[in-house]
Amino acid sequence: MATYSTPGVYIQEIATLPASVAQVNTAIPAFIGLTEDSTNKEPTRISSMAEFVEAFGGAPESVFTINIDGSGGTDEIDAAVSPVNPNPTKGLYYHMLMYFSNGGGPCYIVSVGTTSTVITQALVTTGLAKLKLEDEPTLIVVPEAVFSATAGALHGIAKECLSQCNALQDRFTIMDLHNNTSDHPADALAFRGGVGTQYLKYGAAYYPHLRTSLTYHDSSVFITYTTGIDAEITFAIGAGRTLDRIISLANDTTAGDFATVGEPLTKFLSEQLGSIRDKVAEQSITVGPSASMAGIYASVDRDRGVWKAPANVSMNSVSEPTFKLNSADQEDFNVSPTGKSINVIRSFTGKGNIVWGARTLAGNDNEWRYVPVRRLFITAEESIKKATEFVVFEPNDKNTWERVRAMISNYLTVLWRQGALAGAKPEDAFFVNVGLGETMSADDILNGKLIVEIGMAAVRPAEFIILNFSHKLQES
């Protein structure tokens, strides 16, 4: 109460509206991996592919070989273009294309090195340490781990991501499986055996890999040539010529390597570079599904809400899964005695390539079996945690308790109205308990503890649609 000593008119503003809970962002992925330019090694927030290229560079170098057969007096392309380097999709570039193509929005990039290196568990550990200091990210994705890491490293990376999610309790991880064999159960068995048993409710895995409609960028394609047996036009041009550079050199026989190859082959290359470019464009770019799934998480959250399962959604820029699994193939992936469910991406006639699963790795856990349930609780917990920080050091009495109860109840009522909670009325959908003798003892209050109990009836996806049919006897 203010003390008044001088006559006059005084104004007091009295707060009558309750405090509110502002919901945190639900789908802000953090991508950990290699980039062309890793000068900026701190976690960087971007919102578009243009910002990614500006901050971290473009597509990585992709080396291809073309066989030129000079026998028979006529030069011909003897074999299809084929990649030389073991991982043409090294780096985050193509994965980020898939993320934004599938509805991705703002995200964080944690560059742990350039594409001239190989991603390792140690590099990812360093990236996770930096990511731990960032509050906004809600998803962790290491999309290129399956291409650049051994099975042991892949599983070690997955464990570290799950561990951070459990420690911070404000994020979820999306992971890929190795896709090394046509023996699908073997791929699943290897992953389940390597990923461990801890913190499984904080992660989801997807299978198989995806053949995309992406094409290699001319500016990143380097060509090496091997010649046929015609000695008159044998030559060798080393790696290091981009397609655009080769086009200009082919028209200048005095330039560089082309000065020694002779006019016939120079003319041939000049005429055939269009065909070479077409053959490069025909090469399929295959990626793991995690980056695309991060985009789908963001898209579904934005259009429907975090409580909607990111499943039964078609994927963009995907030609087909590397393996076409049917319902029988999927049975062991979706429901396993180990409890480690793996979500499958399937190709359906007339529908396209569809995400056909929404389970966490804790597939046998009745509480945390489904991705949207786990992520809804992460969102609500983080939102309420941030909103109640103002109560710290407030008097631990009934007035404060009621303010907290009203604030949380209003937030959960809004979630219920939006369809996130199940129940015909708010009382059926959630409860908020706080008070002496209810959630706290006198000793708790003496020790400065304000304890609030919150329960939510989260909606669960209708995973199995069961239609019961029977014969009806004729009645007329």
N, C-alpha and C positions, 0 to 999 in steps of 0.2 A: 504494500500500500504506500503510495507516494505521500510525502509530507508537504502540506501547503502552509506557507507563512505570509504570503502576500495576497491581498484581496485581488480577485480577477476571475476570469472564466478559463477553465482548463478542459482540455479534450483528452479523453482516453479511448483508444481503440480496443475493443473487446473481441477476442477471437471466439467465434461461435461455431465455425465449421470444423469438422474433425480432420485430423491429418489423413493423408491418402498414401496408398502404395502405388508407386510408379513401376510398371513391369519392365524388367530388363530386356535387352535384345536377346532373341532366342537362337538365332542361327548366324553367328559370326565365326566362320572357320579360321583356323590358323594353319597355314600350309608350311611344313618344314621340309626343306630340300635344297637342291643345287640350282644355281642360276648362272647365266652367262656373265653377269656383272655382280659380284658379291661385295662391292665396296661398302655398301650400306648393309652392315651385318646386324643391325638392331631390328627388332620386329617392326614392320612398316605396314600401316593401314592403307589399303587401296580400295577403289570402287569400280575399276574397269580394267580391261585388257590394255588399254592405252597407258594407263598409269603403271601397270606392271612392266611394260616394255620400257617406259621412260626411266623407271627406278632400277630395273634389274636386267635389262637387255632383252634381245629377241630370242629366236629359236637357236638351239645349239647346232653345232656342226654335225652334219650327217653325211658320211662318206659312202659313195656308191661305186660300183665297178661296172664297166660296159666292155664286152668282148667284141672287137672288130675283126671280122674274118676277111683277110685280103686274098684268100685263095680263089682261083678261077678267074682272076682278072677284074673282079668286081667287088668292091668293099660292101659288106653287109653287116648289120648288127646281128651277131651270131647268137647271143643269149640275152634274155631279159635283164633289165637293170636289177641289181641285187645289192642290198646294204652290206658294207664291209664291217663297219664298227658294230660291236655286239649289242649295243643298245642305242638305236637311232632316236629314241624318245628320252634320252637322259636329260634330266633337268625338269623344272616345273612348267616350262612354257606350254607344251601341248596339254598337260593336265589342267592348266588354268583355262585354256580354250574350252575344254570340256566342262569345267565348272561354270563359266559364264554362259555357255551355250545351254545349260540345263537350269538356268534361272538364278544363278548365284548373284550375290550383291556384295556389300562391303566385306572385306576379309583382311587377314593379316598374313604377310609373307615373312618367314624367318629363313633367311638365306644362310646356309652353313658351309658354303664353299662354291667354287665355280664348277661348270660342267666338265672341266678337264680333270677333275678328281673323281673319286668313287665315294658314294655315300656309305657311311659306316654307322654302327650303333654309337660310337663315341661322338661323331658329329651330331647325331640326333640328340644325344644326351646334352650336349652343349646348347643346342637350340631349345630344348625343353627348359633348361635352366633360365634362359632369357624369357621364354614365353611365360614362365611362372610369375614373372613380375608384372605381366599385363593382366588387367582385370576384365576387359571387355570380351575376349574370345570365349566362345561356348562350345566349339568343336575343335578337335585335334585331328589333322590328316597328314600322313606321310606317304603321298601317293606313289613315289618312285622307289620305295623301299623294296618292293617285290622284284624290280628289274636289276637293282644294283647291289642287293644284299644277299648273303647266303641265308639258308633256312634258319640257322641259329640267330643270325643278326635280325632277320625279320621278326622272329618271335620275341627276341630281346627288346626290340623297338616297341612292339605291341605291349609288352609287360610294362615298360617304362611309361608309355602313354596312359595306360589304365591306372598306374600308380599315381600319376599326377592328378588324374581326374578324381580319384578317391581322396587324395590329400586336400585338394581345393574345393571339391564338391560343387563346382560351378561349371563343369564342362564334361563333354562326352566325346569318345573317340570312334572314328570310322576307319576300318582297316580292310586290307585285301588279303587273299590267300595266294600262295604260289600256285601257278597254273602250268605245272611242268609236264603233266602227263594226261593222257586220255582216260586214265583210271581215276574217275572222279572221287570215289570213296578214298583212294590213297591220298589225294590232295587234302581232303577233309580230315583224314586221320592224322596226317603230318601236322596240320595246323592245330588241331585239338590237343595233340600231345605236346606241342611246343609252347602254347600260349599260357599254360599254367592254370591255376584254379582261383586266383585272387582277383577281386574287384571286377568280376565279369559283368556285373550289372551296368558298368560304365562304358561298355563298348558294344559295337555291332560289326559283324564281318559280312562281306559280300563276295559272290562268286557267280560265274567265272569272269575272265577278262573280256574286254570289249573291242571288237574291230570297229574302228571309227570311219567316218567319211572325211576326216581331216586329210589334207595333203601337205607334203613337205614344202617348206618355203624355199623358193629359188635362191634367196640370199643366203640360205644355210646349207645348200647342197654342194658338195664337192665331188668331182668326178675323177676316177682313175681309169686309165685305159690299158687293156692288154690287146696285143695285135695278133693277127693270123700269121700264116706261114709265108706270105708273099714278101720276099726280102726287099723288093723294090720300094715298098712303102711301110716297112716296119718302123715303129717309133714308140716313144713312151712319154707321156705327159704326167708328171707327178701330181699328187693331190695338192689342192690349193687354188684351183680355178673354179670360181662359181659359174653357174650357167650363163649369167649375163656377161661375165668377163670372157668366157670362152667364145661367145657370139662375136664380140668385138675383135678378139684375137684371130678368129677364123677368117676374118676379112682383111687381115694384115699379115702376110707371110713373112714379114721381117721382124715380127714381134715375138719375143720370148721363145718358148718351146716350139712354136709353130714355124720358126725360121728354118728348122732342120727336117721337117717331116715331108716336104715335097708338095707340089701343087695338087696331085690327084687326091691325096688324103685330106688336105686342107679344104678342097672344094667339097669333098664328101661330108666332112664334119659341118661345114657351113650349111649344107643342104639338110643334114639330118638332125640338127640340134633341136628342131621342133619335135621330131619323133622321140629324141632322148628325153626332152622335157615331159612329153606325154607318158613315157614309160616310168619316169620318176613319180609322176602324179598317180599312176596306177598302184603304187606300193601302198599296202595297207598299214596304217598306223594303229597299233594295238596298245591299249592302256588298261590299267587296273580300274575297277569301278569306283574307287573311293572318292575321287575328285568330283565325278559326275554325281554321286550320291550326295555330296556336300551341297551341290547346287540344287538338287531336288529337295533336300531338307529345307534350304532357304526359301525355295519357291512355295512349298506346301505350307510352311510357317506363315509366309506372307499372305497367301490366298485363303487359307483355312484356319490356321492356328497350330501351335506346337502340339496340341492334343490329337491332331489328325495324323494317322500313321502315314509315313512317307513310302507308301506302297500302292500297287495297282496304278502306277503312274508310268506313262511312256517316256522313253529316254530320247533326247535329241542328239543328233550327230553320231548316232550309233548305227552301223550297218547290220551287225548281228553279234551275239555272244560267240566267243571262240568255241564253246561247246554248247550244243542245243540239248538241254535236259528236258525230260518229260516228267509227269507227275510221279512215276515210280522212282525215277532218279532222285527226285527232290525229297522223298520221304525221310531219308537218313539225314539230309542236310537240315531240314526244318525241325524234326523231333529226334533227338538222340539220347541214348541212355547216359551219355556224359553230361547232358544239359547244355552243351555248347552249340547252340543253334547257329546255322549259317544261312543267311538270306540269299536266295537264288534270283538271278536275272534271267528271264525266259523270253523266248520269241514265240508269239502267238499269231496264227494266221489271221490277217485282217485287222490286227490290233497293233502290231509292231513289237518292239522290245520293251518288256514290262518288268518293273521291280515287283517280285512276287514273294515278298517276305518282310516282316517288320518286327523281328525278335532280337533281343539283346543276346549276348553270349550266355547269359543266365537263363537259358531257355526252360529250365525245370523249376524256376523260382516263381511261385504264384504271385508274389508282390511285384517283381521287377522283370517279368518275362518280356514285356513289350516296350519297344523303343519309345513310343509317344508317352507312355505312363512314366518312364524314367525321366524323360526330358521335361515333362510337365512339372514333376516334383522339383527338378533342378531349377526350373524357372521360378516357381512359386517360392522355394526356399531362399533363392538369391534375392528376389524382389522384396520379400518380407524382411530379410536380414538387413538390407540397405535402408529400408523405410523405418525400421525401429531403432536405428542408431541414435536418433535424437533423444531416446529415453535414457541413454546411459547417463548416470549421475542425477537423474530426476528422482524426486521422493518416491520411495517404494511403498506407495499407499493405494487405496482404492481408486482415487481419482486417476492416477497413472494407469492402473490396471484397466479401467474402463475405456480410457482413450486408446490403449493398445488393442483391446478387444473389438472396439468399434471400427478401428482402422483396418484390421485384418479381416473382419467379417464383411465390411464393404467391398474389399478387394475380392474375396472369395465369392461373394454374391455376383459380382460382375463376371467372374469366370464361369459360374453356373449358368448365368443368362446367355453367355456366348456358346454354351454347349460343352465346356471342358469337364464339367462335373455331372455325375449321374444322380438323379433324384427328382421326384415330382415337386418338391419344394426345397428351399434352402436348408431347412433343418435336416432333410434327408441327405443332402449333398455334402455337408461339412459341419464341423463343430470347432469352436474356439473356446478353450477353458483357461481361466487365469484367476487366481485369488487365494487368500489364506484359507487353509483347510481344503482347498480344491486341487491346487497344483503346487502349493508351497506350504512348508511348515514354518513355525516361528523361527526355527534355527536357520532356515533358508533366508528369511528376511534379515536376520541378524548378520548373515554372511554376505549380504548384498545381492542375493540371487532373485531375479524376477523370472519365473518359469511360466511359459505359455505352452499349452498343449493344443496342437492343431491336427485335425483329421480331415482327409479329403477322399471322396468317393470318385476316383478318376474314371472317366469313360474308357473302355477297352475296345480294341478293334474287333469287328466280327470276322474272325479269321476263318471259321468253318461255317459255311451257309448250308444248312441241312433242310431239305424239303421232303416232307413225308407224304407219299402218295398212297392211296388205297382205292380199291374198287367200291363203287356205290351201286347198290342194287336198284334195278328199275322200279319206279314207284307209280308210273302211269302209262 
